Amino acid sequence: RIIAPRSSHNQTDMDIRTLQAALARLAADHADDPLQHPKNIALSLGADAGLLLSLFRGHAERQGIEDGLAREAAADALTSILIGVAQLANHVGLD
């Protein structure tokens, strides 16, 4: 997992290009890891999207997630999705 540096305002200082470079290094360091292969990254994206969907299932159209654990799970799923999309884009040569 990649942890971005935090500023004093609790926002990440990592832009998308820095994230892409870090993910490219991670992929190079773990080239033999089956979890880093494009097919498995795509499968992981689907699973994370499914988790996110399950958190919102049954909510009204404009209703958010109020439960602290559900909000944390949503944040984790969104983080995994963002990283997975960037990893997959790197693998297929998209910017």
MARDOGU-467461 format. One record per residue (C-alpha): chain; x, y, z; residue in three letters. Coordinates in steps of 0.1 Angstrom, whole numbers. Layout:
REM MARDOGU-467461
c A; east X; north Y; up Z; r ALA
...
This chain:
REM MARDOGU-467461
c A; east 0; north 0; up 0; r ARG
c A; east 13; north 35; up -8; r ILE
c A; east 9; north 61; up 18; r ILE
c A; east 11; north 97; up 6; r ALA
c A; east 28; north 122; up 28; r PRO
c A; east 4; north 143; up 48; r ARG
c A; east 4; north 181; up 52; r SER
c A; east -6; north 200; up 83; r SER
c A; east -42; north 202; up 69; r HIS
c A; east -44; north 164; up 66; r ASN
c A; east -45; north 165; up 28; r GLN
c A; east -21; north 145; up 6; r THR
c A; east 8; north 163; up -11; r ASP
c A; east 10; north 136; up -38; r MET
c A; east -2; north 146; up -73; r ASP
c A; east -12; north 121; up -99; r ILE
c A; east 22; north 120; up -116; r ARG
c A; east 40; north 113; up -83; r THR
c A; east 15; north 86; up -76; r LEU
c A; east 20; north 71; up -111; r GLN
c A; east 58; north 71; up -106; r ALA
c A; east 55; north 55; up -72; r ALA
c A; east 32; north 28; up -86; r LEU
c A; east 56; north 22; up -115; r ALA
c A; east 84; north 16; up -90; r ARG
c A; east 61; north -7; up -69; r LEU
c A; east 53; north -27; up -101; r ALA
c A; east 90; north -30; up -110; r ALA
c A; east 99; north -41; up -75; r ASP
c A; east 71; north -67; up -74; r HIS
c A; east 71; north -78; up -111; r ALA
c A; east 68; north -115; up -101; r ASP
c A; east 39; north -108; up -78; r ASP
c A; east 7; north -121; up -94; r PRO
c A; east -13; north -94; up -77; r LEU
c A; east 5; north -68; up -98; r GLN
c A; east -6; north -83; up -132; r HIS
c A; east -32; north -63; up -151; r PRO
c A; east -59; north -90; up -150; r LYS
c A; east -56; north -93; up -112; r ASN
c A; east -56; north -55; up -108; r ILE
c A; east -88; north -54; up -129; r ALA
c A; east -104; north -81; up -108; r LEU
c A; east -95; north -62; up -77; r SER
c A; east -111; north -30; up -91; r LEU
c A; east -143; north -49; up -96; r GLY
c A; east -143; north -63; up -61; r ALA
c A; east -136; north -28; up -46; r ASP
c A; east -164; north -13; up -67; r ALA
c A; east -187; north -40; up -55; r GLY
c A; east -178; north -33; up -19; r LEU
c A; east -185; north 4; up -25; r LEU
c A; east -218; north -4; up -41; r LEU
c A; east -228; north -26; up -12; r SER
c A; east -222; north 3; up 12; r LEU
c A; east -246; north 25; up -7; r PHE
c A; east -272; north -2; up -14; r ARG
c A; east -305; north 7; up 3; r GLY
c A; east -296; north 44; up 7; r HIS
c A; east -318; north 71; up -7; r ALA
c A; east -304; north 87; up -39; r GLU
c A; east -288; north 117; up -22; r ARG
c A; east -282; north 101; up 12; r GLN
c A; east -246; north 97; up 23; r GLY
c A; east -230; north 72; up 46; r ILE
c A; east -233; north 84; up 82; r GLU
c A; east -219; north 53; up 100; r ASP
c A; east -182; north 58; up 109; r GLY
c A; east -172; north 22; up 100; r LEU
c A; east -190; north 24; up 67; r ALA
c A; east -174; north 58; up 59; r ARG
c A; east -140; north 43; up 66; r GLU
c A; east -148; north 13; up 44; r ALA
c A; east -159; north 36; up 16; r ALA
c A; east -127; north 56; up 20; r ALA
c A; east -106; north 25; up 18; r ASP
c A; east -125; north 12; up -12; r ALA
c A; east -121; north 45; up -30; r LEU
c A; east -84; north 46; up -22; r THR
c A; east -80; north 11; up -36; r SER
c A; east -99; north 20; up -67; r ILE
c A; east -79; north 51; up -74; r LEU
c A; east -46; north 33; up -69; r ILE
c A; east -59; north 3; up -90; r GLY
c A; east -69; north 26; up -119; r VAL
c A; east -35; north 43; up -118; r ALA
c A; east -17; north 9; up -118; r GLN
c A; east -38; north -4; up -146; r LEU
c A; east -32; north 27; up -167; r ALA
c A; east 5; north 23; up -162; r ASN
c A; east 4; north -13; up -173; r HIS
c A; east -15; north -5; up -205; r VAL
c A; east 5; north 26; up -212; r GLY
c A; east -23; north 52; up -206; r LEU
c A; east -15; north 86; up -191; r ASP
